[in-house]
Amino acid sequence: MFLKHTPTHNLVEVLSLHDLWDPCQDQISGRFHAGEELQEPETFVKSELRFPSGEALPLCWRDPHYREATGSDRDQAALVS
């Protein structure tokens, strides 16, 4: 799976989908998908990643307490990310 790294606007190949889906993990292992050479794996903060379309990652992938959020809290969390 590829995501966009918002600070650099480069694509990142996600190396562990389990870490991406786990809301208790705030970082994932991946590698930039740029140039002709295979890049070395790096650690990326989930809050700096988006889908290539620009859409934010689902809250249930980023916040271990997503079920506890009320409607207004959820709206605020969406605005922050």
SULSUL-V743155 format. One line per field, one symbol per residue. ss: DSSP state (H for helix, E for strand, C for the rest). phi: phi as a letter, one per 40 degrees, with the letter a starting at -180 (. if undefined). A space follows every 50 residues. Layout:
ss = ???
phi = ???
This chain:
ss = CEEEECCCCEEEEECCHHHHHCCCCCEEEEEECCCCCCCCCEEEEHHHEE CCCCCECCHHHHCCCCCCCCHHHHHHHHHHC
phi = .bbccccbgccbcccbcdccccccccbbcaacbagccccccbbbcdccbb cdchcccddccbbcbcccccdcccccccccc
